[in-house]
Amino acid sequence: MEHDERAEELEREAEVLEQHAERVGEHIEDARRDWEAKEDDPTVPGAQPDPGDEEESLPGVGSDEETLSEEGGP
């Protein structure tokens, strides 16, 4: 296989991976919006923290994607 052919093949693969990454990002955003809506709905059991319980910070949860990439995160 020539270098040009391999380069074109890798470019196509990169484009496919980018499209998949965009779709995953959209799914994450959809899930985040859904969860936030459920947190605001008192009829959804378990979506609100118990009174007096403080929310614990989990690594990566609620983190900004740009901040993660700037800091070298996933």
N, C-alpha and C positions, 0 to 999 in steps of 0.2 A: 504494500500500500504506500503510495507516495505521501509526502508530507502535506501537500495541498489537500489531498482527499481526506487525510486524517484530521486536518485543521477544520475542514468543513463539517465533518462528522461531529467533532467536539463542539463546534458552534451550534449545531442543531440540538445536540444533547443539552447544552447550556440553556438554550431557549425553552426547551421542554421543562427543564428543572425550574426555570424562572416562572413559567406559567403555573406549575404545581405549587410553588411557594406562594404565589399570589392567591391561589385558591385556598390554600391553608390559612393564609392571613385573613381572607374574607370569612372563613368558617370561625376563626378565633374571634373576630369582631362580632359576628352574629351571636356567638355563644356569650360573649361579654355583655352585649346589649340585652340579651334574653335574661341573663342572671341579674343584671342591674334592675331590670323591670320587675323581676320576682322579688328582689330585696325590698323594693318599694311597695309591694303588694302584701298587706298583712294577712291575706287569706292563704298565702303559700306557706305551708308548714316547713320549718327549718331554714327558711331563707333569711330570717332576721336573727341576729345574735340574741342570746338570752339576756334579759335585763341584768346589768351588773357585770356581765362578761365583757372583757376588753378583747377586741379583735387582735389576733396575733399576726405579725407580719411574716409572710412566707417568702423565701427568696424567689425572685422572678415574678411574683404575683403582683399585678398592678404596676409593674415596671413599664416604662416607656421603651418601645423597641429601639428608638434612636439612641436612647441613653445606654441601653444594653450593648448596641453595636459599637458605640463610642468607647465604652469601657472594656470592650473585648469579650462581652458575654455572648450567649448563644444567639 
